[in-house]
Amino acid sequence: MTRIQFGLALPSGPRNEMSREAFMEQLKKNLDVVNGTFDSIWFVDHVQFKDSPLLEGWTALAYMAALYPSFDFGHVVLCQSFRNPALLAKMAATAQYMSGGRFVLGIGAGWHQEEYDAYGYDFPGAGTRVEELDETLKIVKALWNEPQATFKGKHYQVVEAYCEPKPDPAPPIMVGGSKPRMLRLTARHADWWNVSQVGIERYREQVKASEEACAVVGRDPATLRRTWFGGCYCVSEGTDPASIDTSLIRSPNPFVGTPTQIIEQMKPFIDLGVDYFMLKPESFPDTTSLRLLVEEVFPRLNA
């Protein structure tokens, strides 16, 4: 049986007017709970949701990854619009080199127009953003694999560009997306496919669409790793469902319930090929949910 892996999606910023000191202390407490059991840590890549406190994703994750060298690390997912593709390739190569091979390049086409407008980025239509992501990944791969890269596309270009030292091994590329054009792009470029915050019925539809996209590009769908990102709130066995504080839950379609119920909710995804769950702790900063995942969910899933 394939080992099921877990990643911890770190909160994107302090909650409830929490001080910097309290936020950092609680982050470390959460990470200490899962250290040695979870495989990775993850961060989102947004810069604005109105006035919510948000940390910049690359900086925050690099800091935490350095503090916790036992974890792999990546983003769910980077917005390709925010960084020049060649610079992104260089940043990823540097992260892979300095971490000793622990980086995963998670990337998507971007979607949240508010932050584009506020921060001065152009927000073209979805088709153009997918084209830009396609060119971004071609440039990233060229810089990682070719001695010197030249690429002239519709949106981006590099001329006789070097990326030294090369990442060795190259980081896995994880693309997040679910629409047909994104699924075809994922089938062409990605090592991993990520979906975010979807329920099982919708996921069944997306798996079928992903397999069709793989067929279009001539790829065996079994070679595309399936991962899921979203919220999780685990409570002790015997807890009355009516007593669960649902006001803590911010994510759509989270896993919620006792360890037995969480396992029952995850198994249909596992049956469809998901072997990596990147979980947001809905009850942060409380660590009870994470302790239950470590002590009662993880071991039973991997028995």
Buried (B, 14 or more C-beta within 10 A) or exposed (E): EEEBBBBBBBBBBBBEEBEEEBBBEBBBBBBEBBBEBBBBBBBBBBBBEEEEEBBBBBEBBBEBBEEBEEBBBBBBBBBBBBBBBBEBBBBBBBBBBEBEBBBBBBBBBBBBEEBBEEEEBEBBEEEBBBBBBBBBBBBBBBBBEBEEBEBEBEBBBBEEBEBEEBBEEBBBBBBBBBEBBBBBBBBBBBBBBBBBBBBBEEBBEBBEBBBBBBEEEEBEBEEBBBBBBBBBBBBEEEEEEEEBEEEBBEBEBBBBBBBEBBBEBBBBBBEBBBBBBBBBBBBBBBBBBBBBBBEBBBEEBEE
